[in-house]
Amino acid sequence: MIDPFALAFLIIFFAMLIRTLTGFGSALVAIPLLSILFGAKFAIPFIFLYECLIDIMILARDGWKVKGDVIQAWPFLVTGLIGIPLGTQVLIFSSERLLKVVIGIALIAFSILLLWNVNLNLKRDRFGSATAGLLGGFLCGSIGMPGPPMALLLGSQGIEKDEFRRLIVIFLTVVDFLTFFYFLWIGLINADMLQKSLQLLPALAMGFLAGDYAFGKIDEATFKRLALGITLAAGFLLLLAN
Protein backbone atom coordinates (compact mmCIF):
# COMPACT_ATOMS: atom_id res chain seq x y z
CA MET A 1 0.00 0.00 0.00
CA ILE A 2 1.31 3.48 -0.93
CA ASP A 3 2.29 5.69 2.00
CA PRO A 4 -0.28 8.53 2.42
CA PHE A 5 2.63 10.92 3.04
CA ALA A 6 4.13 10.05 -0.37
CA LEU A 7 0.75 10.58 -2.03
CA ALA A 8 0.36 13.93 -0.25
CA PHE A 9 3.83 14.93 -1.50
CA LEU A 10 2.81 14.21 -5.11
CA ILE A 11 -0.51 16.05 -4.68
CA ILE A 12 1.18 19.19 -3.31
CA PHE A 13 3.83 19.07 -6.04
CA PHE A 14 1.30 18.85 -8.86
CA ALA A 15 -1.01 21.44 -7.28
CA MET A 16 1.79 24.00 -6.93
CA LEU A 17 2.96 23.32 -10.49
CA ILE A 18 -0.56 24.07 -11.75
CA ARG A 19 -0.79 27.24 -9.64
CA THR A 20 2.58 28.58 -10.84
CA LEU A 21 1.75 27.89 -14.46
CA THR A 22 -1.82 29.18 -14.63
CA GLY A 23 -2.22 31.50 -11.60
CA PHE A 24 -4.92 29.39 -9.91
CA GLY A 25 -6.16 25.82 -9.55
CA SER A 26 -3.93 24.49 -6.77
CA ALA A 27 -6.83 24.18 -4.32
CA LEU A 28 -9.01 22.56 -6.99
CA VAL A 29 -6.38 19.82 -7.35
CA ALA A 30 -5.18 19.48 -3.75
CA ILE A 31 -8.29 19.75 -1.57
CA PRO A 32 -10.42 16.93 -3.05
CA LEU A 33 -7.47 14.51 -3.19
CA LEU A 34 -6.23 15.42 0.30
CA SER A 35 -9.84 15.12 1.53
CA ILE A 36 -9.91 11.53 0.36
CA LEU A 37 -6.64 10.86 2.23
CA PHE A 38 -7.18 12.83 5.45
CA GLY A 39 -10.77 14.17 5.48
CA ALA A 40 -12.14 17.53 4.31
CA LYS A 41 -11.96 19.28 7.70
CA PHE A 42 -8.22 18.61 7.77
CA ALA A 43 -7.50 19.17 4.07
CA ILE A 44 -9.12 22.61 3.75
CA PRO A 45 -7.12 24.41 6.48
CA PHE A 46 -4.00 22.32 5.73
CA ILE A 47 -3.56 23.68 2.20
CA PHE A 48 -3.45 27.35 3.19
CA LEU A 49 0.21 27.47 4.27
CA TYR A 50 1.19 26.32 0.78
CA GLU A 51 -1.26 28.72 -0.83
CA CYS A 52 0.26 31.70 1.02
CA LEU A 53 3.82 30.70 0.22
CA ILE A 54 3.15 30.09 -3.47
CA ASP A 55 1.36 33.47 -3.64
CA ILE A 56 4.52 35.22 -2.41
CA MET A 57 6.73 33.29 -4.82
CA ILE A 58 4.55 34.07 -7.85
CA LEU A 59 4.23 37.76 -6.94
CA ALA A 60 7.99 37.97 -6.46
CA ARG A 61 8.46 36.46 -9.92
CA ASP A 62 6.07 38.93 -11.59
CA GLY A 63 7.42 41.91 -9.61
CA TRP A 64 6.52 45.38 -10.79
CA LYS A 65 3.93 44.15 -13.31
CA VAL A 66 1.50 43.46 -10.46
CA LYS A 67 1.46 47.00 -9.09
CA GLY A 68 -0.63 48.47 -11.90
CA ASP A 69 -3.32 45.80 -11.48
CA VAL A 70 -4.00 46.42 -7.78
CA ILE A 71 -6.31 49.37 -8.52
CA GLN A 72 -8.45 47.19 -10.80
CA ALA A 73 -8.64 44.52 -8.12
CA TRP A 74 -10.04 46.51 -5.18
CA PRO A 75 -13.81 45.87 -5.74
CA PHE A 76 -13.46 42.09 -5.56
CA LEU A 77 -10.82 42.28 -2.83
CA VAL A 78 -13.10 44.15 -0.42
CA THR A 79 -16.07 41.84 -0.84
CA GLY A 80 -13.79 38.79 -0.84
CA LEU A 81 -12.68 39.69 2.67
CA ILE A 82 -16.32 39.95 3.77
CA GLY A 83 -17.12 36.50 2.37
CA ILE A 84 -14.34 34.64 4.22
CA PRO A 85 -15.80 34.64 7.77
CA LEU A 86 -19.25 33.84 6.38
CA GLY A 87 -17.93 30.78 4.57
CA THR A 88 -15.88 29.70 7.58
CA GLN A 89 -19.07 29.24 9.59
CA VAL A 90 -20.14 26.64 7.03
CA LEU A 91 -16.81 24.82 7.44
CA ILE A 92 -17.09 24.80 11.24
CA PHE A 93 -20.67 23.62 11.53
CA SER A 94 -21.00 21.30 8.51
CA SER A 95 -20.48 17.56 8.80
CA GLU A 96 -17.55 15.84 7.08
CA ARG A 97 -19.93 14.03 4.74
CA LEU A 98 -21.77 17.21 3.74
CA LEU A 99 -18.49 19.03 3.06
CA LYS A 100 -17.28 16.26 0.76
CA VAL A 101 -20.57 16.29 -1.16
CA VAL A 102 -20.50 20.09 -1.53
CA ILE A 103 -16.85 20.06 -2.64
CA GLY A 104 -17.55 17.25 -5.11
CA ILE A 105 -20.54 19.02 -6.68
CA ALA A 106 -18.71 22.37 -6.79
CA LEU A 107 -15.69 20.75 -8.45
CA ILE A 108 -17.77 19.04 -11.10
CA ALA A 109 -19.72 22.21 -11.91
CA PHE A 110 -16.70 24.53 -12.03
CA SER A 111 -14.54 22.02 -13.92
CA ILE A 112 -17.16 21.61 -16.65
CA LEU A 113 -17.62 25.37 -17.00
CA LEU A 114 -13.87 26.01 -17.18
CA LEU A 115 -13.12 23.02 -19.42
CA TRP A 116 -15.71 24.11 -21.95
CA ASN A 117 -14.62 27.77 -21.71
CA VAL A 118 -18.21 28.73 -20.99
CA ASN A 119 -18.69 32.46 -21.41
CA LEU A 120 -21.17 33.64 -18.79
CA ASN A 121 -21.09 37.19 -20.23
CA LEU A 122 -20.22 38.55 -16.80
CA LYS A 123 -19.43 42.25 -16.70
CA ARG A 124 -16.31 43.34 -14.88
CA ASP A 125 -17.99 46.44 -13.50
CA ARG A 126 -18.02 47.16 -9.79
CA PHE A 127 -21.12 45.07 -9.17
CA GLY A 128 -19.88 42.06 -11.16
CA SER A 129 -16.44 42.22 -9.57
CA ALA A 130 -17.89 42.64 -6.08
CA THR A 131 -20.24 39.66 -6.56
CA ALA A 132 -17.45 37.40 -7.82
CA GLY A 133 -15.22 38.54 -4.95
CA LEU A 134 -17.90 37.84 -2.34
CA LEU A 135 -18.55 34.36 -3.74
CA GLY A 136 -14.81 33.68 -3.98
CA GLY A 137 -14.27 34.73 -0.36
CA PHE A 138 -17.21 32.61 0.79
CA LEU A 139 -15.87 29.55 -1.05
CA CYS A 140 -12.40 30.22 0.35
CA GLY A 141 -13.68 30.15 3.93
CA SER A 142 -16.00 27.17 3.43
CA ILE A 143 -14.32 24.75 1.00
CA GLY A 144 -10.95 26.45 0.38
CA MET A 145 -11.55 27.18 -3.32
CA PRO A 146 -11.71 30.93 -4.03
CA GLY A 147 -10.42 30.78 -7.62
CA PRO A 148 -13.27 29.54 -9.86
CA PRO A 149 -15.68 32.52 -9.52
CA MET A 150 -12.84 34.92 -10.32
CA ALA A 151 -11.62 32.73 -13.19
CA LEU A 152 -15.13 32.67 -14.67
CA LEU A 153 -15.44 36.46 -14.31
CA LEU A 154 -12.05 37.27 -15.84
CA GLY A 155 -12.33 34.53 -18.45
CA SER A 156 -15.50 36.10 -19.84
CA GLN A 157 -13.69 39.41 -20.43
CA GLY A 158 -11.36 38.18 -23.15
CA ILE A 159 -8.32 39.66 -21.43
CA GLU A 160 -4.79 38.48 -22.17
CA LYS A 161 -3.53 35.52 -20.16
CA ASP A 162 -0.77 37.54 -18.44
CA GLU A 163 -3.25 40.10 -17.07
CA PHE A 164 -5.65 37.26 -16.16
CA ARG A 165 -2.90 35.55 -14.16
CA ARG A 166 -1.81 38.72 -12.37
CA LEU A 167 -5.33 39.76 -11.35
CA ILE A 168 -6.31 36.35 -10.06
CA VAL A 169 -3.01 36.01 -8.15
CA ILE A 170 -3.60 39.40 -6.47
CA PHE A 171 -7.07 38.27 -5.38
CA LEU A 172 -5.90 34.87 -4.19
CA THR A 173 -2.96 36.34 -2.27
CA VAL A 174 -5.20 38.63 -0.23
CA VAL A 175 -7.93 36.09 0.54
CA ASP A 176 -5.44 33.25 1.17
CA PHE A 177 -3.48 35.26 3.74
CA LEU A 178 -6.57 36.55 5.53
CA THR A 179 -8.07 33.05 5.60
CA PHE A 180 -4.82 31.54 6.90
CA PHE A 181 -4.56 33.97 9.82
CA TYR A 182 -8.30 33.78 10.50
CA PHE A 183 -8.07 29.97 10.66
CA LEU A 184 -5.09 30.31 13.01
CA TRP A 185 -7.03 32.71 15.23
CA ILE A 186 -10.09 30.47 15.58
CA GLY A 187 -8.04 27.27 15.95
CA LEU A 188 -8.77 25.51 12.64
CA ILE A 189 -5.01 25.56 11.98
CA ASN A 190 -2.96 24.31 14.93
CA ALA A 191 0.69 23.57 15.72
CA ASP A 192 0.41 19.90 14.73
CA MET A 193 -1.04 20.79 11.34
CA LEU A 194 1.70 23.36 10.72
CA GLN A 195 4.36 20.82 11.65
CA LYS A 196 2.95 18.30 9.19
CA SER A 197 2.72 20.92 6.45
CA LEU A 198 6.37 21.93 6.92
CA GLN A 199 7.42 18.37 6.11
CA LEU A 200 5.97 18.77 2.60
CA LEU A 201 7.59 22.12 1.78
CA PRO A 202 10.06 20.47 -0.65
CA ALA A 203 7.03 19.47 -2.75
CA LEU A 204 5.98 23.13 -2.93
CA ALA A 205 9.49 24.26 -3.94
CA MET A 206 9.75 21.57 -6.60
CA GLY A 207 6.28 22.36 -7.95
CA PHE A 208 7.11 26.06 -8.20
CA LEU A 209 10.40 25.41 -10.00
CA ALA A 210 8.72 23.00 -12.42
CA GLY A 211 5.87 25.43 -13.10
CA ASP A 212 8.25 28.36 -13.53
CA TYR A 213 10.33 26.36 -15.99
CA ALA A 214 7.22 25.32 -17.92
CA PHE A 215 5.87 28.89 -17.98
CA GLY A 216 5.95 29.98 -21.63
CA LYS A 217 7.31 26.62 -22.81
CA ILE A 218 4.23 24.42 -22.54
CA ASP A 219 0.86 24.83 -24.20
CA GLU A 220 -1.00 26.34 -21.24
CA ALA A 221 -4.45 25.45 -22.62
CA THR A 222 -3.56 21.75 -22.83
CA PHE A 223 -2.04 21.72 -19.37
CA LYS A 224 -5.07 23.52 -17.96
CA ARG A 225 -7.40 20.94 -19.50
CA LEU A 226 -5.35 18.19 -17.92
CA ALA A 227 -5.56 19.82 -14.49
CA LEU A 228 -9.31 20.41 -14.80
CA GLY A 229 -9.79 16.83 -15.96
CA ILE A 230 -8.12 15.70 -12.75
CA THR A 231 -10.34 17.96 -10.63
CA LEU A 232 -13.43 16.66 -12.44
CA ALA A 233 -12.41 13.09 -11.64
CA ALA A 234 -11.62 14.09 -8.04
CA GLY A 235 -15.11 15.57 -7.71
CA PHE A 236 -16.70 12.27 -8.77
CA LEU A 237 -14.38 10.36 -6.43
CA LEU A 238 -15.47 12.49 -3.50
CA LEU A 239 -19.14 11.82 -4.27
CA LEU A 240 -18.55 8.10 -4.71
CA ALA A 241 -16.59 7.98 -1.44
CA ASN A 242 -19.77 9.01 0.36
C-alpha positions in Angstrom: 0.0 0.0 0.0 1.3 3.5 -0.9 2.3 5.7 2.0 -0.3 8.5 2.4 2.6 10.9 3.0 4.1 10.1 -0.4 0.7 10.6 -2.0 0.4 13.9 -0.3 3.8 14.9 -1.5 2.8 14.2 -5.1 -0.5 16.1 -4.7 1.2 19.2 -3.3 3.8 19.1 -6.0 1.3 18.9 -8.9 -1.0 21.4 -7.3 1.8 24.0 -6.9 3.0 23.3 -10.5 -0.6 24.1 -11.8 -0.8 27.2 -9.6 2.6 28.6 -10.8 1.8 27.9 -14.5 -1.8 29.2 -14.6 -2.2 31.5 -11.6 -4.9 29.4 -9.9 -6.2 25.8 -9.6 -3.9 24.5 -6.8 -6.8 24.2 -4.3 -9.0 22.6 -7.0 -6.4 19.8 -7.3 -5.2 19.5 -3.8 -8.3 19.8 -1.6 -10.4 16.9 -3.1 -7.5 14.5 -3.2 -6.2 15.4 0.3 -9.8 15.1 1.5 -9.9 11.5 0.4 -6.6 10.9 2.2 -7.2 12.8 5.5 -10.8 14.2 5.5 -12.1 17.5 4.3 -12.0 19.3 7.7 -8.2 18.6 7.8 -7.5 19.2 4.1 -9.1 22.6 3.7 -7.1 24.4 6.5 -4.0 22.3 5.7 -3.6 23.7 2.2 -3.4 27.4 3.2 0.2 27.5 4.3 1.2 26.3 0.8 -1.3 28.7 -0.8 0.3 31.7 1.0 3.8 30.7 0.2 3.2 30.1 -3.5 1.4 33.5 -3.6 4.5 35.2 -2.4 6.7 33.3 -4.8 4.5 34.1 -7.9 4.2 37.8 -6.9 8.0 38.0 -6.5 8.5 36.5 -9.9 6.1 38.9 -11.6 7.4 41.9 -9.6 6.5 45.4 -10.8 3.9 44.2 -13.3 1.5 43.5 -10.5 1.5 47.0 -9.1 -0.6 48.5 -11.9 -3.3 45.8 -11.5 -4.0 46.4 -7.8 -6.3 49.4 -8.5 -8.4 47.2 -10.8 -8.6 44.5 -8.1 -10.0 46.5 -5.2 -13.8 45.9 -5.7 -13.5 42.1 -5.6 -10.8 42.3 -2.8 -13.1 44.2 -0.4 -16.1 41.8 -0.8 -13.8 38.8 -0.8 -12.7 39.7 2.7 -16.3 39.9 3.8 -17.1 36.5 2.4 -14.3 34.6 4.2 -15.8 34.6 7.8 -19.3 33.8 6.4 -17.9 30.8 4.6 -15.9 29.7 7.6 -19.1 29.2 9.6 -20.1 26.6 7.0 -16.8 24.8 7.4 -17.1 24.8 11.2 -20.7 23.6 11.5 -21.0 21.3 8.5 -20.5 17.6 8.8 -17.6 15.8 7.1 -19.9 14.0 4.7 -21.8 17.2 3.7 -18.5 19.0 3.1 -17.3 16.3 0.8 -20.6 16.3 -1.2 -20.5 20.1 -1.5 -16.8 20.1 -2.6 -17.6 17.3 -5.1 -20.5 19.0 -6.7 -18.7 22.4 -6.8 -15.7 20.8 -8.4 -17.8 19.0 -11.1 -19.7 22.2 -11.9 -16.7 24.5 -12.0 -14.5 22.0 -13.9 -17.2 21.6 -16.6 -17.6 25.4 -17.0 -13.9 26.0 -17.2 -13.1 23.0 -19.4 -15.7 24.1 -21.9 -14.6 27.8 -21.7 -18.2 28.7 -21.0 -18.7 32.5 -21.4 -21.2 33.6 -18.8 -21.1 37.2 -20.2 -20.2 38.6 -16.8 -19.4 42.2 -16.7 -16.3 43.3 -14.9 -18.0 46.4 -13.5 -18.0 47.2 -9.8 -21.1 45.1 -9.2 -19.9 42.1 -11.2 -16.4 42.2 -9.6 -17.9 42.6 -6.1 -20.2 39.7 -6.6 -17.5 37.4 -7.8 -15.2 38.5 -4.9 -17.9 37.8 -2.3 -18.6 34.4 -3.7 -14.8 33.7 -4.0 -14.3 34.7 -0.4 -17.2 32.6 0.8 -15.9 29.5 -1.0 -12.4 30.2 0.3 -13.7 30.2 3.9 -16.0 27.2 3.4 -14.3 24.8 1.0 -11.0 26.5 0.4 -11.6 27.2 -3.3 -11.7 30.9 -4.0 -10.4 30.8 -7.6 -13.3 29.5 -9.9 -15.7 32.5 -9.5 -12.8 34.9 -10.3 -11.6 32.7 -13.2 -15.1 32.7 -14.7 -15.4 36.5 -14.3 -12.1 37.3 -15.8 -12.3 34.5 -18.5 -15.5 36.1 -19.8 -13.7 39.4 -20.4 -11.4 38.2 -23.2 -8.3 39.7 -21.4 -4.8 38.5 -22.2 -3.5 35.5 -20.2 -0.8 37.5 -18.4 -3.3 40.1 -17.1 -5.6 37.3 -16.2 -2.9 35.6 -14.2 -1.8 38.7 -12.4 -5.3 39.8 -11.4 -6.3 36.3 -10.1 -3.0 36.0 -8.1 -3.6 39.4 -6.5 -7.1 38.3 -5.4 -5.9 34.9 -4.2 -3.0 36.3 -2.3 -5.2 38.6 -0.2 -7.9 36.1 0.5 -5.4 33.3 1.2 -3.5 35.3 3.7 -6.6 36.6 5.5 -8.1 33.0 5.6 -4.8 31.5 6.9 -4.6 34.0 9.8 -8.3 33.8 10.5 -8.1 30.0 10.7 -5.1 30.3 13.0 -7.0 32.7 15.2 -10.1 30.5 15.6 -8.0 27.3 16.0 -8.8 25.5 12.6 -5.0 25.6 12.0 -3.0 24.3 14.9 0.7 23.6 15.7 0.4 19.9 14.7 -1.0 20.8 11.3 1.7 23.4 10.7 4.4 20.8 11.7 2.9 18.3 9.2 2.7 20.9 6.4 6.4 21.9 6.9 7.4 18.4 6.1 6.0 18.8 2.6 7.6 22.1 1.8 10.1 20.5 -0.6 7.0 19.5 -2.8 6.0 23.1 -2.9 9.5 24.3 -3.9 9.7 21.6 -6.6 6.3 22.4 -7.9 7.1 26.1 -8.2 10.4 25.4 -10.0 8.7 23.0 -12.4 5.9 25.4 -13.1 8.2 28.4 -13.5 10.3 26.4 -16.0 7.2 25.3 -17.9 5.9 28.9 -18.0 5.9 30.0 -21.6 7.3 26.6 -22.8 4.2 24.4 -22.5 0.9 24.8 -24.2 -1.0 26.3 -21.2 -4.4 25.4 -22.6 -3.6 21.7 -22.8 -2.0 21.7 -19.4 -5.1 23.5 -18.0 -7.4 20.9 -19.5 -5.3 18.2 -17.9 -5.6 19.8 -14.5 -9.3 20.4 -14.8 -9.8 16.8 -16.0 -8.1 15.7 -12.7 -10.3 18.0 -10.6 -13.4 16.7 -12.4 -12.4 13.1 -11.6 -11.6 14.1 -8.0 -15.1 15.6 -7.7 -16.7 12.3 -8.8 -14.4 10.4 -6.4 -15.5 12.5 -3.5 -19.1 11.8 -4.3 -18.5 8.1 -4.7 -16.6 8.0 -1.4 -19.8 9.0 0.4 
